[in-house]
Every structure is written in structure tokens, then in C-alpha cells.
Amino acid sequence: MSKSKDALTVSRLIKMKERNEKIVMATAYDYPSALLVDAAGVDMILVGDSLGNVVQGRETTLSVTLDQMIYHSEIVARAANRAFVVVDMPFPYCQLGPNDGLRAAARIMQETGADAVKIESGRDRIETVRAIVRAGIPVLGHCGLQPQSVHISGYKVQRDHDRLMDDAEALCDAGVFGILLECVPRESAGEAARKFPVPVIGIGAGNLCDGQVLVFHDYLLYGLKTKEELPKHARSYASIGEIIVQATGQYIKDVRSGSFPSEEESF
């Protein structure tokens, strides 16, 4: 699908921040999901390595490969008409240094048709971010909780305010077009949004950010999760998983009773 005339770009996203217009981002990992969130009007789609958790059923994102990210991202980018598509750089390409990081980012951009990559990075991996930006590839920085470093940081709120500000400043200096803050205190995220000129997108970072991102499978309860099992920062807007189970149960009953297919549904 070719992009529409009102498709989001880096410059348009920055203009949205300048106008105090909230930016809405959602994850998608396949064609129908991307079609639906794009049609609903989200501004950005994230093809997250969170697909390891919500699509593959794994405990962490660490096993998601570059080829898998490219496969899912090409499908999503093909479905996106207006939304700006961002692809997670999977572990361990950025951790291996600028050369490996740049090669992986170049493959993503060349093979998927996406608009940007997202990199979990603070000052510690800033040279990789800088190299990718210098190559002309838009980068969304990601600091605070970094799931690729979960074995060190754990899945918990990141409360080191000074480190957060230092990491965000380094990312801005390296040329990122935006920053995603995950699981950080509301006031810290708000200060970052006020201080830095690029859009600050939050997930578990309060309502003072320039925009928000949620995981598709969380806000739709798509799967067997209940509201009680969602992270504190997530909100459910529908119970798609329950609808699917009920509909499939009815299909099973109809087949076993012989009522499906009916005469009208037969040739």
C-alpha cells in the first residue's frame, strides 16, 4: 500500500509536539492489525520486539531475531497508509557496536519499507545511534526500562532521574527524532518532554509526555490475559480474546451438532 498524502513524517511529528498535539502510537505485528490501527487513525505504529512476548509467547524479547523483525515489519509497513512505522532493533545488534548496528538498521530500512528504527540506548551506546543517524536513518531513542537489558535492570520502574536526563540528552545530541520513555516516574518524563525539543513518547511514564504507546494485545485483551494481569500502565478498551473464545466455542458446537455447514452453505 502506498502512503497517503497526509502520511506522518519526522517533521510532521515534531510539528505536532510544537503545537502541543498529542501523538498516539500502537504496536502491530501483522497485516490485519496494522490495517486496523492505521484505519483508526494512530500516528505511529511500532513493530516492537515485544512480538517475542505477545506473538511468540516468550518470557523476554532477547530471542527475537533480525530476520523475524524484518519479516513482521515488511508486512506491517505494507499495510500502513498514514501511520509512521518504527521498527525495533533487536538484540544484540546495537550492543555489538556501530558497525553491526548500522548494518542491521540498513537491512531493516531497505527490506521493510519502514520509516525509522527504535534503539534501546542511553549514553552507553550513543556511538551506534550516532552512526545510524549519520547514515540518514531516522532513530527513535528508547531509555528508562530497556527490556533487552532485563537481566540487569529487571522489569521495574527506573527511578534514577539524573541518569534518565543524561541518557535523553545524549540521544538528542546524537540526532534522534524522538525518545520513548518506558516505566519512569511521571515527573521525570514530564521534565524530559519540557526540556527536549523532540517528541517524548511514554509507556508507563504518565500523562505529561508528548504522546503515548500501548501494546495492541494489551489494550484489546487479545489473548487470555485479564484486566488484572495487565501492567499497571496499560488500559484495556475491549476484550477481544473473550470474544474469540466464545465465537470459536460456538463454531465447535455447530460442527459437532451438524448444524454447520447448512444447506445454504453447501454446494
VENHU-V820222 format. One record per run of one state. SS is the DSSP state (2 for helix, 1 for strand, 0 for the rest). FROM is the first residue (numbers start at 1). TO is the last residue. If there is no record, write none. Layout:
BEGIN
SS_FROM_TO / SS_FROM_TO
END
This chain:
BEGIN
0_1_9 / 2_10_18 / 0_19_22 / 1_23_27 / 0_28_30 / 2_31_40 / 0_41_43 / 1_44_47 / 0_48_50 / 2_51_54 / 0_55_65 / 2_66_79 / 0_80_83 / 1_84_88 / 0_89_97 / 2_98_112 / 0_113_115 / 1_116_120 / 0_121_122 / 2_123_134 / 0_135_138 / 1_139_144 / 0_145_146 / 2_147_153 / 0_154_157 / 1_158_158 / 0_159_160 / 2_161_174 / 0_175_177 / 1_178_182 / 0_183_183 / 1_184_184 / 0_185_185 / 2_186_195 / 0_196_198 / 1_199_203 / 0_204_210 / 1_211_214 / 0_215_215 / 2_216_219 / 0_220_226 / 2_227_229 / 0_230_239 / 2_240_257 / 0_258_267
END
